[in-house]
């Protein structure tokens, strides 16, 4: 059985979550935000950019039997939060299972979606 690392799973999950209508962005976890704040200051010509993967956490199950994916979403105010969160859950889970399957891995995947805030229309990505 081939193994797959955490980094590709983060990327797959972030891409799937951001493709859901109503997702304005992904919110980095506190640990990532603290690490970025503790990093040496950047020059004005190099703006700080947080990768979307910072809003995703992928952990192996304690017994090694599968993966748990945590997604931290910022949602658009014009979409119903519950429906959007469910759509994110389903799309991320399906994308991660598909990614694992392409590497010959058939393991269970659980997904948790946390809505961290609702963004006003002027705060959306791409607006």
N, C-alpha and C positions, 0 to 999 in steps of 0.2 A: 504494500500500500504506500502510495506517495504521500508525503506530508506537505502541508501548505502553511506558510507563516502567517503571523498576525497582520503584518503590513498590507498584503494583498486583500485580506478580508476587510480591513478598514476602508480601503479604497473602493471596493465593490459595494459595501454597505453605504458609504457616503454618496456614491454616484446614484444608487437606487433611491435613497431618501430624497436627494435633491431633485430627482425627476418627478416626484409626486406633486401635482398641482396643489397649491396652498402652502408649500414649504418655502419660507422666505430665506432660510439658512440653517446652519447647524451651530449650536452653542458649544464652545470648548468647555471641557471639564475644568474644575477649579485647579487641579494639579497642573494642567497645561498652562492655564493663565498665570499661575504663580511662577512657573518656570520661565515664561516669556518675560514677566516683570523683573525677574532676577537677572536676566541676561544683560550683557553689556549694552549700553545705549547705542542705538543705531543712528546713522547720520540722516539728515533730512532727505538726502537723495535716495536712500534705501528704506522706503516705508515698510512698516511691519505688516506682514500678511499671515494670517492664521489659516493653515490648510483645512479644508472641510473635514478631513479625517480626525481632526482634534475633537470633533463633536461625536465621535463614535468610540466605543470601547468594545473590544473583543477579548473574551477570556475563555480558556478551556474549562469545562466542567471539572469540579474537584476530583472526580474519579476518572477523568480523561475520556469520558464517553461521548463528548460532543462539545458544542460551542454555545456561549451565551453572548449575544450582541446587544449592547445598550446604545440607543440613539437619543441624542438631545437636540430637539427641534425648536426652531423659532418659526411660528406659523403666521400666515397672512391673515389680517383681520376679516377679510371678506369670505373666508372659508370656515365651515363648521369644524371646530377643533376635534371633536370626537371622530368624525368621519375621516378627516385628514390623518389623524394619528393611527387609526386602524389601517388606512391605506399604506402608510409608511411601514407599519408593522409587517403587513403581508408582503409588500414589495421587497423590503430588506431581507426578510426571511427566505423568500423565494430566490432572490439573487445570490445569497450566501450558499444556500443548498445547491444551486446550480453551479456556482464556482467550485465548491468542494467536489461535486460530481465529475466535473471536467478533469479533476486530478485523481479520480478513482477513489474518492472518499465518500462513504455513505454514513454520515453521523447525524444525530439529532441536532437541531438548532433551535434555541429559544431566543426570543427577541423582546426587549423592553423599550418602549418609546416614552420619553418624558418630554412634555411640552414645557419649555422654559419661559416662554413669553409669547405674546401675540404682538406682531409688529404692525404699525400703521403703514398705510400704502406707500408713503414716501420713503420708508426704510427698507423696502423690498430689494432683493438682489436684482440687478438689471434694470431698475427704474431710474 
